[in-house]
Amino acid sequence: LWRLSLKNSVLIFVQSMDWVTAEHRTGTTIMAVEFEDGVVIGADSRTTTGSYVANRVTDKLTKLTDNIYCCRSGSAADTQAIADIVRYYLELHSVEIGEEPRVDVAASVFREFCYNNRDNISAGIICAGFDARKGGQVYSIPLGGLVVRQPFAIGGSGSTFLYGHCDATFKEGMTKEECLSFVRNALALAMSRDGSSGGVIRTAVITEQGVEREVIPGDELPQFYQG
């Protein structure tokens, strides 16, 4: 009886160690907002392996070109691989046309790979940036490979806690500072509720002049009701 009990206890313990064989996932809460002169993007920094926090300072804002970034959610391996492939295609495209790629072109390349591999990968992407033709743009490419332009987009496991807040808070014509506040507050709210989101908040403002990046440490996050 003792041996059986010990064996069952070990089995239960091993079964609870889901982080041993689980896939690295970016957890996640990601967000992007358009404003008159460009876009603001942001993300938390927690990467999980099952219930284990594998990395608490992940950078989920990935550079594609000087003025185009993507926010990654889903499988860390899948999203890193797709971002690398899209960056490569955009570099080739830029050489072919002799100018910087457009944001909608980058979103279309993401859509192509996410849709064609929809049964084999887990990747939710927000592609955002600035180009001379259309200004600041935000494109959402959720699981499955759909692409749609939106004035703001949210994604990842933490986004389920944010739809009401975003609908109530968003307004057209927001300034850069209002967009930054909108993104910071939304990410902080999601991080306080979602176990797969956490760490620090990383934001980036992308305009014609370039990219301004900022990190908000965990002890300086916006605070809300903790009941």
Salt bridges, closest charged atoms under 4 A:
GLU23 OE1 - ARG25 NH1 3.09
GLU34 OE2 - ARG149 NE 2.92
ASP44 OD1 - LYS60 NZ 2.88
ASP59 OD1 - ARG213 NH2 2.94
ASP66 OD1 - LYS63 NZ 3.30
ASP84 OD1 - ARG87 NH1 2.82
ASP104 OD1 - ARG102 NE 3.09
ASP104 OD2 - LYS134 NZ 3.19
GLU112 OE1 - ARG111 NH2 3.74
GLU178 OE2 - LYS171 NZ 3.52
GLU212 OE1 - LYS176 NZ 2.93
GLU214 OE1 - ARG184 NH2 2.67
